[in-house]
């Protein structure tokens, strides 16, 4: 068997892992449809790590040429619509094989199936995950955050749809401008204190997990204390907007960019921000640390506010060579057994080894690799477009992950 890795630039990867008889690299432009089609046709299985919006092109080619497909991305409606054709061709399109989605599905489903096997009735489910930075590598960064995954996704987090979930039997809807305003605090076993905000649509996982009728259904994202309310200030100002393209004058400063969102005033910028957003000194301190009150040049003159902010944050929140990232996941499952209420808590805390051998890379890459191995060895009998919620997938993958140090600590009460 030979693994062929294709990218527009393979130099970084080759520096980490040189080519061999088993591993080969190829320069590829995804826009070269002829070359992409040839590569799919001559492969046994295709792993797509492309941006999510490009998966469907690869999926259709896999369907055309009868090839298995694996991704770490969410199953889109378009991908799900291929299910009957994929099944008819006896193929596996295995998706959501990363961290979140991926390990979250597999670990939660394993716990739920265990509760059901002993007669328990699940009444509530809450799940949170966060890609963070190790505490000792925060440095002087008051946000206590650095990028360990796609910066654009961080900047656009929670946009596009309101956060929708169930809490105590009642449906809750938080529009984007409210998502970061009221974070929930947690004390994480084996780590410490974090805060969380709700993800977009938690309710769509009700069917996937078989949780119809539960009182609570919520999925969210972890951040370190203080992050959410400071990010809410950027949201309230309009600095995360990704719709309107700005054309800023030459030599525009960060201070001038911020002033665009405020009414004319002679008051200090920090006071103007407080008046407009009702934030505290802690939040304005974080904005000041980003340089938003100073004369540093904006990193991008033509782009949306979100794009300008992303370029700024890529400089300020860069994972330095000596930094290590941190992944934290929590599941809380409430259930009834023999007339009594129980709570099952499970936490996973994993620290990266370096700024290249990160916990994020490990928890996204390994599940996908183990899933691919199972497909190639014909150990998955189901066919179609799927997420890893069946025990034939999650049991061996979670066992393999445990062998790599990706484990959960579970507490029953």
For each residue, the residues with C-beta under 8 A, 3 or more apart:
1: 22 376
2: 21 22 23 24
3: 22 23 24
4: 24 25 26 39 43
5: 10 13 23 24 25 26
6: 10 25 26 27 28 39
7: 10 13 25 27 28
8: 27 28 29 30
9: 12 27
10: 5 6 7 13 14 25 26 27
11: 14 15
12: 9 15 16
13: 5 7 10 16 17 25
14: 10 11 17 18 19 25
15: 11 12
16: 12 13 356
17: 13 14 23
18: 14 23
19: 14 23 24 25
20: 23
21: 2
22: 1 2 3
23: 2 3 5 17 18 19 20
24: 2 3 4 5 19
25: 4 5 6 7 10 13 14 19
26: 4 5 6 10 39
27: 6 7 8 9 10
28: 6 7 8 32 35 36 39
29: 8 32 35
30: 8 36 50 54 57
31:
32: 28 29 35 36
33: 36 37 57
34: 37 38
35: 28 29 32 38 39
36: 28 30 32 33 39 40 57 58 61
37: 33 34 40 41 61 65
38: 34 35 41 42
39: 4 6 26 28 35 36 42 43
40: 36 37 43 46 58 61 62 64 65 67
41: 37 38 61 65 67
42: 38 39
43: 4 39 40 46 67
44: 67 68 376
45: 67 68 69 70 372 375 376
46: 40 43 58 61 62 67 68 69 70
47: 69 70 71 368 372
48: 54 55 58 59 69 70 71 73
49: 71 72
50: 30 54 55 58
51: 54
52: 55 73 74 76
53: 56
54: 30 48 50 51 57 58
55: 48 50 52 58 59 71 73 76 79
56: 53 59 60 76 78 79
57: 30 33 36 54 60 61
58: 36 40 46 48 50 54 55 61 62 69
59: 48 55 56 62 63 69 79 82 93
60: 56 57 63 64 82
61: 36 37 40 41 46 57 58 64 65 67
62: 40 46 58 59 65 66 67 68 69 91 93
63: 59 60 66 82 85 86 89 91
64: 40 60 61
65: 37 40 41 61 62
66: 62 63 89 91
67: 40 41 43 44 45 46 61 62 91
68: 44 45 46 62 91 92 93 94 375
69: 45 46 47 48 58 59 62 91 92 93 94
70: 45 46 47 48 92 93 94 95 97 368 371 372 375
71: 47 48 49 55 94 95 96 97 368
72: 49 95 96 97 98 101 102 364 367 368
73: 48 52 55 76 95 96 98 101
74: 52 95 96 101
75: 79 80 95 96 385 387
76: 52 55 56 73 79 80
77: 80 81
78: 56 81 82
79: 55 56 59 75 76 82 93 95 385
80: 75 76 77 83 385
81: 77 78
82: 59 60 63 78 79 85 86 93 385
83: 80 86 87 384 385
84: 87 88 384
85: 63 82 88 89
86: 63 82 83 89 91 92 93 383 384 385
87: 83 84 90 91 383 384
88: 84 85
89: 63 66 85 86
90: 87 383
91: 62 63 66 67 68 69 86 87 383 384
92: 68 69 70 86 375 380 382 383 384 386
93: 59 62 68 69 70 79 82 86 384 385 386
94: 68 69 70 71 97 371 375 380 386 388 393
95: 70 71 72 73 74 75 79 101 385 386 387
96: 71 72 73 74 75 101 102 105 387 388
97: 70 71 72 94 102 367 368 371 388
98: 72 73 101 102 103 363 364 365 367 368
99: 102 103 104 129 131 327 329 360 363 364 367
100: 103 104 129 329
101: 72 73 74 95 96 98 104 105 387
102: 72 96 97 98 99 105 106 363 364 367 368 388
103: 98 99 100 106 107 329 348 363 367 398 401 406
104: 99 100 101 107 108 127 129 219 329 331
105: 96 101 102 108 109 208 387 388 389 394
106: 102 103 109 110 367 388 389 393 394 397 398
107: 103 104 110 111 329 331 346 348 394 398 408
108: 104 105 111 112 125 127 209 331 333
109: 105 106 112 113 209 389 391 394
110: 106 107 113 114 391 394 395 398
111: 107 108 114 115 331 333 344 346 410
112: 108 109 115 116 122 125 209 210 211 333
113: 109 110 116 117 391
114: 110 111 117 118
115: 111 112 118 120 122 333 335 337 344
116: 112 113 119 120 122
117: 113 114
118: 114 115 337
119: 116 337 338
120: 115 116 335 336 337 342
121: 335 336 337
122: 112 115 116 125 211 214 333 334 335
123: 214 215 216 334 335 336 341
124: 214 215 216 217 332 333 334 335
125: 108 112 122 209 211 214 216 217 218 331 332 333 334
126: 216 218 219 220 330 331 332
127: 104 108 218 219 220 329 330 331 332
128: 186 196 219 220 221 222 328 329 330
129: 99 100 104 221 222 327 328 329 330
130: 194 196 221 222 223 327 328 329
131: 99 148 149 325 326 327 359 360
132: 144 145 148 222 223 224 325 326 327 328
133: 137 138 144 145 146 148 319 323 324 325 326
134: 137 138 323 324 325 326 351 352
135: 138 144 192 326
136:
137: 133 134 146 320 322 323 324
138: 133 134 135 141 144 224
139:
140: 289
141: 138 144 145 146 289 316 317
142: 226 282 285 286 289
143: 224 226 227 230 286 289 317
144: 132 133 135 138 141 224 225 226 227
145: 132 133 141 223 224 227 317
146: 133 137 141 317 318 319 320 323 325
147: 151 154 313 314 317 318 319
148: 131 132 133 319 325 352 358 359 360
149: 131 153 154 360 364
150: 153 154
151: 147 154 155 310 313 314 317
152: 155 156 306 310
153: 149 150 156 157
154: 147 149 150 151 157 313
155: 151 152 240 242 306 309 310 313
156: 152 153 159 160 240 242 306
157: 153 154 221
158: 163 176 179 180 197 199 200
159: 156 176 240 242
160: 156 200
161: 164 200 201
162: 173 174 175 176 179 200
163: 158 172 173 174 179 197 198 199 200 201 202
164: 161 171 172 173 174 200 201 202 203
165: 171 172 198 202 203 217 218 219
166: 169 170 171 172 202 203 214 215 216 217 218
167: 170 172 216 218
168: 215 216
169: 166 215 216
170: 166 167
171: 164 165 166 203
172: 163 164 165 166 167 198
173: 162 163 164
174: 162 163 164 178 179 198
175: 162 178 179
176: 158 159 162 179 235
177: 181 235 236
178: 174 175 181 182
179: 158 162 163 174 175 176 197 198 235
180: 158 183 197 228 229 231 232 235
181: 177 178 228 229 232
182: 178
183: 180 195 196 197 223 227 228 229
184: 195 196 197 220
185: 193 194 195 225
186: 128 193 194 195 196 222 330
187: 192 193
188: 191 192 193 194 328 330 347 349
189: 345 347 409 411
190: 347 349 409
191: 188 194 328 347 349
192: 135 187 188
193: 185 186 187 188 225
194: 130 185 186 188 191 222 223 224 225 328
195: 183 184 185 186 222 223 224 225 226 227 228
196: 128 130 183 184 186 220 221 222 223
197: 158 163 179 180 183 184 220 221 223 228
198: 163 165 172 174 179 202 218 219 220
199: 158 163 202 219 220 221
200: 158 160 161 162 163 164
201: 161 163 164 204
202: 163 164 165 166 198 199 205 217 218 219
203: 164 165 166 171 206 217
204: 201 207 208
205: 202 208 209 211 217 219
206: 203 209 211 212 214 217
207: 204 210 211 212
208: 105 204 205 387 389
209: 108 109 112 125 205 206 389
210: 112 207
211: 112 122 125 205 206 207 214 217
212: 206 207
213:
214: 122 123 124 125 166 206 211 217
215: 123 124 166 168 169 334
216: 123 124 125 126 166 167 168 169 334
217: 124 125 165 166 202 203 205 206 211 214
218: 125 126 127 165 166 167 198 202
219: 104 126 127 128 165 198 199 202 205
220: 126 127 128 184 196 197 198 199
221: 128 129 130 157 196 197 199
222: 128 129 130 132 186 194 195 196 328 330
223: 130 132 145 183 194 195 196 197 227 228 231
224: 132 138 143 144 145 194 195 227
225: 144 185 193 194 195
226: 142 143 144 195 229 230 282 286
227: 143 144 145 183 195 223 224 230 231
228: 180 181 183 195 197 223 231 232
229: 180 181 183 226 232 233 279 280 282 283
230: 143 226 227 233 234 279 282 283 286 287
231: 180 223 227 228 234 235
232: 180 181 228 229 235 236 277 279 283
233: 229 230 236 237 273 277 279 283 284 287
234: 230 231 237 239 240 287 309
235: 176 177 179 180 231 232 238 239 240
236: 177 232 233 276 277
237: 233 234 258 261 262 273 276 277
238: 235 241 261 305
239: 234 235 258 261 305 306 308 309
240: 155 156 159 234 235 305 306 309
241: 238 244 304 305 306
242: 155 156 159 304 305 306 307
243: 304
244: 241 304 305
245: 302 303 304
246: 302 303 304 305 308
247: 301 302
248: 252 256 257 298 301 302 308
249: 252 301
250: 301
251: 297
252: 248 249 256 257 297 298 301
253: 256 257 294 295 296 297 298
254: 257 258 290 291 292 293 294 295 296 297 298 312
255: 258 259 269 292 293 294 295
256: 248 252 253 259 260 298
257: 248 252 253 254 260 292 298 308
258: 237 239 254 255 261 262 269 273 287 292 293
259: 255 256 262 269
260: 256 257
261: 237 238 239 258 276
262: 237 258 259 265 269 272 273 276
263: 272 276
264:
265: 262 272
266:
267: 271 272 275
268: 271 272
269: 255 258 259 262 272 273 292 293
270: 273 274 284 287 288 293
271: 267 268 274 275
272: 262 263 265 267 268 269 275 276
273: 233 237 258 262 269 270 276 277 279 283 284 287
274: 270 271 277 278 279 280 284
275: 267 271 272 278
276: 236 237 261 262 263 272 273
277: 232 233 236 237 273 274 283
278: 274 275
279: 229 230 232 233 273 274 283 284
280: 229 274 283 284
281: 284 285
282: 142 226 229 230 285 286
283: 229 230 232 233 273 277 279 280 286 287
284: 233 270 273 274 279 280 281 287 288
285: 142 281 282 288 289
286: 142 143 226 230 282 283 289 290
287: 230 233 234 258 270 273 283 284 290 292 293
288: 270 284 285 291 292 293 294
289: 140 141 142 143 285 286 316
290: 254 286 287 312 313 316
291: 254 288 294 296 312 316
292: 254 255 257 258 269 287 288
293: 254 255 258 269 270 287 288
294: 253 254 255 288 291
295: 253 254 255
296: 253 254 291
297: 251 252 253 254
298: 248 252 253 254 256 257 301 308 312
299: 308 311 312 315
300: 303 307 308 311
301: 247 248 249 250 252 298
302: 245 246 247 248
303: 245 246 300 307 308 311
304: 241 242 243 244 245 246 307 308
305: 238 239 240 241 242 244 246 308 309
306: 152 155 156 239 240 241 242 309 310
307: 242 300 303 304 310 311
308: 239 246 248 257 298 299 300 303 304 305 311 312
309: 155 234 239 240 305 306 312 313
310: 151 152 155 306 307 313 314
311: 299 300 303 307 308 314 315
312: 254 290 291 298 299 308 309 315 316
313: 147 151 154 155 290 309 310 316 317
314: 147 151 310 311 317 318
315: 299 311 312 318
316: 141 289 290 291 312 313
317: 141 143 145 146 147 151 313 314
318: 146 147 314 315
319: 133 146 147 148 323 325 355 358
320: 137 146 323 355
321: 354 355
322: 137 355
323: 133 134 137 146 319 320 355
324: 133 134 137 351 352 353 354 355 358 359
325: 131 132 133 134 146 148 319 351 352 355 358 359 360
326: 131 132 133 134 135 349 350 351 352 359
327: 99 129 130 131 132 348 349 350 359 360 363
328: 128 129 130 132 188 191 194 222 347 348 349 350
329: 99 100 103 104 107 127 128 129 130 347 348 408
330: 126 127 128 129 186 188 222 345 346 347 348
331: 104 107 108 111 125 126 127 344 345 346 347 408
332: 124 125 126 127 343 344 345
333: 108 111 112 115 122 124 125 343 344 345 346
334: 122 123 124 125 215 216 341 342 343 344
335: 115 120 121 122 123 124 341 342 344
336: 120 121 123 339 340 341 342
337: 115 118 119 120 121 340 342
338: 119
339: 336
340: 336 337
341: 123 334 335 336
342: 120 334 335 336 337 412 413
343: 332 333 334 412 413
344: 111 115 331 332 333 334 335 410 411 412
345: 189 330 331 332 333 410 411 412 413
346: 107 111 330 331 333 408 409 410 411
347: 188 189 190 191 328 329 330 331 408 409
348: 103 107 327 328 329 330 406 407 408 409
349: 188 190 191 326 327 328 409
350: 326 327 328 359 362 363 405 406
351: 134 324 325 326 359
352: 134 148 324 325 326 355 357 358 359 360 361 362
353: 324 357 358
354: 321 324 357 358
355: 319 320 321 322 323 324 325 352 358
356: 16 361
357: 352 353 354 361 362
358: 148 319 324 325 352 353 354 355 361 362
359: 131 148 324 325 326 327 350 351 352 362 363
360: 99 131 148 149 325 327 352 363 364
361: 352 356 357 358 364 365
362: 350 352 357 358 359 365 366 404 406
363: 98 99 102 103 327 350 359 360 366 367 406
364: 72 98 99 102 149 360 361 367 368
365: 98 361 362 368 369
366: 362 363 369 370 400 401 404 406
367: 72 97 98 99 102 103 106 363 364 370 371 388 397 401
368: 47 70 71 72 97 98 102 364 365 371 372
369: 365 366 372 373
370: 366 367 373 374 396 397 400 401
371: 70 94 97 367 368 374 375 388 393 397
372: 45 47 70 368 369 375 376
373: 369 370 376 377
374: 370 371 377 379 380 393 396 397
375: 45 68 70 92 94 371 372 378 379 380
376: 1 44 45 372 373
377: 373 374
378: 375
379: 374 375 392 396
380: 92 94 374 375 392 393
381: 392
382: 92 386 390 392
383: 86 87 90 91 92
384: 83 84 86 87 91 92 93
385: 75 79 80 82 83 86 93 95
386: 92 93 94 95 382 389 390 393
387: 75 95 96 101 105 208
388: 94 96 97 102 105 106 367 371 393 394 397
389: 105 106 109 208 209 386 393 394
390: 382 386 393 394
391: 109 110 113 394 395
392: 379 380 381 382 395 396
393: 94 106 371 374 380 386 388 389 390 396 397
394: 105 106 107 109 110 388 389 390 391 397 398
395: 110 391 392 398 399
396: 370 374 379 392 393 399 400
397: 106 367 370 371 374 388 393 394 400 401
398: 103 106 107 110 394 395 401 402
399: 395 396 402 403
400: 366 370 396 397 403 404
401: 103 366 367 370 397 398 404 406 407
402: 398 399 405 406 407
403: 399 400
404: 362 366 400 401
405: 350 402
406: 103 348 350 362 363 366 401 402
407: 348 401 402
408: 107 329 331 346 347 348
409: 189 190 346 347 348 349
410: 111 344 345 346
411: 189 344 345 346
412: 342 343 344 345
413: 342 343 345
